[in-house]
Amino acid sequence: MVNVQKVPAQLQTIFHKFYKHGCMVTTAVIEGAKYLPWLTDRFIAGGGRVVQKSVESFDELCGDHDLVLNCAGLGAGQLASDPKVHPVRGHIVRVSAPWLTYFINTDDTHYFIPHSESAVVGGTLQPGRYDLGPEPEESRRIMREMEERLPPLKGAKVLHDWIGLRPARHSVRLEAQTLNCKGKQLKVVHNYGHGAYGVSLSWGTALQAAQLAQHSLGVTSKL
Ligand SMILES: Cc1cc2nc3c(=O)[nH]c(=O)nc-3n(C[C@H](O)[C@H](O)[C@H](O)COP(=O)(O)OP(=O)(O)OC[C@H]3O[C@@H](n4cnc5c(N)ncnc54)[C@H](O)[C@@H]3O)c2cc1C
């Protein structure tokens, strides 16, 4: 979590050039690079075991598991033969600008989010693109447009670009299914398609997925 200060009054004047309305909130920031290892540690401490393996088809899992939770993001579409899953490419620029400790999130693709050791300048929303190579011109455009909106960003040290693929779908798929494979049945709970909001939605959708899993297994809910 970072120490968030109020957006200075002079910036509010600049925002009026680009936006009709806005609001200020103080909130927590989740940093993926710290949060995911923390979650993994919790999972292992609770008795979980991590195996890194690519699954080509649910057939591979048939007969060996009581239940499979399909949280494979973009890969979930292929596993579940779901044509609605598609990538929305996101390009962000990571910078060092420790003098900026407030965030700005707009209703277009521009945002600035300070983290504890660096900050994120966004970004792009590019549906249908799978390529992960950085584009220097894109990077310069992101910085230029964000500096127009947030002049104190000028002078920030660019650390690196980062490109990721959001696993999008018209809505999150939260659904239990029983598949027939190799003459056996495989219980699956799908939890994928979070698009640009996977971190924000994760606790809510995970809770629902866990409830679906317990129902599928006939376990009394302790949730
Ligand atoms: C630039 C950018 C900015 C973002 N900003 C935000 C934000 O501010 N707030 C927010 O809430 N969300 C944000 N998101 C979206 C968020 O990152 C995703 O919604 C979230 O990561 C989806 O989580 P997931 O676990 O469903 O899928 P993923 O994170 O894609 O994880 C799926 C996992 O399944 C594995 N997998 C896939 N197929 C297979 C297979 N066949 N076999 C084995 N393993 C497989 C993958 O390797 C991966 O580890 C952002 C995304 C991007 C790209």
The ligand as a Tripos MOL2 file, in Angstrom:
@<TRIPOS>MOLECULE
LIG
   53    58     1     0     0
SMALL
NO_CHARGES

@<TRIPOS>ATOM
      1 C1         -1.8470   -4.1100  -18.5140 C.3       1 LIG1
      2 C2         -2.8550   -4.7730  -17.6150 C.ar      1 LIG1
      3 C3         -3.3560   -4.0570  -16.5340 C.ar      1 LIG1
      4 C4         -4.2970   -4.6260  -15.6860 C.ar      1 LIG1
      5 N1         -4.7660   -3.9000  -14.6350 N.ar      1 LIG1
      6 C5         -5.6870   -4.4320  -13.7990 C.ar      1 LIG1
      7 C6         -6.1930   -3.7020  -12.7040 C.ar      1 LIG1
      8 O1         -5.8150   -2.5530  -12.4660 O.2       1 LIG1
      9 N2         -7.1190   -4.2880  -11.9150 N.ar      1 LIG1
     10 C7         -7.5840   -5.5370  -12.1400 C.ar      1 LIG1
     11 O2         -8.4330   -6.0100  -11.3960 O.2       1 LIG1
     12 N3         -7.1220   -6.2740  -13.1820 N.ar      1 LIG1
     13 C8         -6.1920   -5.7500  -14.0190 C.ar      1 LIG1
     14 N4         -5.7370   -6.4680  -15.0880 N.ar      1 LIG1
     15 C9         -6.3900   -7.7460  -15.4160 C.3       1 LIG1
     16 C10        -5.8910   -8.9120  -14.5840 C.3       1 LIG1
     17 O3         -4.4740   -9.0030  -14.6810 O.3       1 LIG1
     18 C11        -6.5620  -10.1830  -15.1090 C.3       1 LIG1
     19 O4         -7.9700  -10.0180  -15.1120 O.3       1 LIG1
     20 C12        -6.2010  -11.3550  -14.2100 C.3       1 LIG1
     21 O5         -4.8170  -11.5900  -14.2360 O.3       1 LIG1
     22 C13        -6.9410  -12.6100  -14.6620 C.3       1 LIG1
     23 O6         -6.6120  -13.5950  -13.7450 O.3       1 LIG1
     24 P1         -6.7990  -15.1350  -14.0750 P.3       1 LIG1
     25 O7         -6.1810  -15.8770  -12.9330 O.co2     1 LIG1
     26 O8         -8.2170  -15.4150  -14.4500 O.co2     1 LIG1
     27 O9         -5.9560  -15.3680  -15.4090 O.3       1 LIG1
     28 P2         -4.3950  -15.2600  -15.5920 P.3       1 LIG1
     29 O10        -3.7990  -14.2500  -14.7030 O.co2     1 LIG1
     30 O11        -4.1850  -15.1200  -17.0820 O.co2     1 LIG1
     31 O12        -3.8570  -16.6720  -15.0920 O.3       1 LIG1
     32 C14        -4.1660  -17.8450  -15.8090 C.3       1 LIG1
     33 C15        -3.0800  -18.8570  -15.5040 C.3       1 LIG1
     34 O13        -3.4480  -20.1010  -16.1020 O.3       1 LIG1
     35 C16        -2.3050  -20.6170  -16.7790 C.3       1 LIG1
     36 N5         -2.7900  -21.4550  -17.8950 N.ar      1 LIG1
     37 C17        -3.4780  -21.0360  -18.9830 C.ar      1 LIG1
     38 N6         -3.7470  -22.0920  -19.7800 N.ar      1 LIG1
     39 C18        -3.2280  -23.1820  -19.1810 C.ar      1 LIG1
     40 C19        -3.1770  -24.5690  -19.5190 C.ar      1 LIG1
     41 N7         -3.7250  -25.0390  -20.6440 N.pl3     1 LIG1
     42 N8         -2.5240  -25.4070  -18.6610 N.ar      1 LIG1
     43 C20        -1.9610  -24.9460  -17.5110 C.ar      1 LIG1
     44 N9         -1.9850  -23.6520  -17.1390 N.ar      1 LIG1
     45 C21        -2.6080  -22.7800  -17.9600 C.ar      1 LIG1
     46 C22        -1.5480  -19.4020  -17.2540 C.3       1 LIG1
     47 O14        -0.1960  -19.7440  -17.4960 O.3       1 LIG1
     48 C23        -1.7120  -18.4790  -16.0750 C.3       1 LIG1
     49 O15        -0.7310  -18.7360  -15.0850 O.3       1 LIG1
     50 C24        -4.7660   -5.9430  -15.9290 C.ar      1 LIG1
     51 C25        -4.2280   -6.6830  -17.0040 C.ar      1 LIG1
     52 C26        -3.2900   -6.1020  -17.8330 C.ar      1 LIG1
     53 C27        -2.7360   -6.9170  -18.9780 C.3       1 LIG1
@<TRIPOS>BOND
     1     1     2 1
     2     2     3 ar
     3     2    52 ar
     4     3     4 ar
     5     4     5 ar
     6     4    50 ar
     7     5     6 ar
     8     6     7 ar
     9     6    13 1
    10     7     8 2
    11     7     9 ar
    12     9    10 ar
    13    10    11 2
    14    10    12 ar
    15    12    13 ar
    16    13    14 ar
    17    14    15 1
    18    14    50 ar
    19    15    16 1
    20    16    17 1
    21    16    18 1
    22    18    19 1
    23    18    20 1
    24    20    21 1
    25    20    22 1
    26    22    23 1
    27    23    24 1
    28    24    25 2
    29    24    26 1
    30    24    27 1
    31    27    28 1
    32    28    29 2
    33    28    30 1
    34    28    31 1
    35    31    32 1
    36    32    33 1
    37    33    34 1
    38    33    48 1
    39    34    35 1
    40    35    36 1
    41    35    46 1
    42    36    37 ar
    43    36    45 ar
    44    37    38 ar
    45    38    39 ar
    46    39    40 ar
    47    39    45 ar
    48    40    41 1
    49    40    42 ar
    50    42    43 ar
    51    43    44 ar
    52    44    45 ar
    53    46    47 1
    54    46    48 1
    55    48    49 1
    56    50    51 ar
    57    51    52 ar
    58    52    53 1
@<TRIPOS>SUBSTRUCTURE
     1 LIG1         1 GROUP 0 **** ****
